[in-house]
């Protein structure tokens, strides 16, 4: 009887492995002139869409995050106002703004947008504001000039002040904007708790609307979209490509034989959380033929937040005419939720704030393997280590003296659940 069981178990494993190696051809459409972005799930094949140009500002909904991005594809430009703080609101003058520092979203980290870029950040300075240890809020200390464009192509310049990220029940974002001459002065409060299953909540300055536009973050792995990127010499240009969701990891493997490169094991060191690791450079435009050509020796391995690993090969791109993008995907390995690590809960850091060491305490439902990561507020992974936990209470000591003073996020990922805690090092 035991032999029969082992035989059928082996047969089942073989069948699962065969299924995991079947390539699936798929495609998405951004529609003509790239009207829509498409959120894609490797596991379900779901393709929910959202209009690309219906927002100006995107505010992180993550409680411990202060990221704000701009919609550069929608004609949004952002400048930091030099030589003043928020006391200069009423008298702000845009004369010579072309010489001011223009701010752009980063290509590397999802939660590190144009408002988080600064020439002179300090340990608790997030560019638009500074963390207050008494109120546990980030208080805005900077002014900005923003250019927005409505759907009719009309351009407006506004002054903008991110007042604060509140430490209240709704973790509100509060910001203020007006015309340069102080007319149309508007203060907006956006509660993020109602949208905490999403990465961002959006706002349109031209329409004055809060926009709930993206699917829950657990329901997609990459988004086919448009964004501006530095194409050299500080020149930013719009491109069509992909952003990776967090905590999706991508390994860019090239040059390789696409047909025979079917395992990520030789390339584990290439995995990164880089937002644009897939990006746009899998295609080039041939000026002689006026056609898009696809890189034919490139494989992406995509490791989703649920633990599956997919081989992704881009196979076609139609350009602005249809916005169609073609690819094939192959499931090459998976832990599966039933095989994955059991959930962890009740995580706490003590002491916090910390100077030399802190302890991470958490409860595991059963013996499990998880991953422990420490992130800087710019999204950089400071530590990534396996954790072997036993059922019940677990204690892990972290040496915090190795990190510069600042605010960090400690994450423990069981595969089926992710828990994050803010850590202050001082």
ZIPE-V430734 format. One line per field, one symbol per residue. burial: # if it has 16 or more other C-alpha atoms within 10 Angstrom, else .. A space follows every 10 residues. Layout:
# ZIPE-V430734
burial: ???
This chain:
# ZIPE-V430734
burial: .......... .........# #.#...#### #..####### ##....#### .######### ########## ########## #....#..#. .#........ .######### #######... ...####### #.....#### ########## ......#### ######...# #####.##.# .......#.# ###.###### ######...# ..###.#### #########. ........## ########## ###....#.. .###...... ########## .##....... ..####.### ########## #######.#. ..###.#### ####.....# #####.###. ..###.#### ####...### #########. ......#.#. ...#...#.# ....###### ########## ######
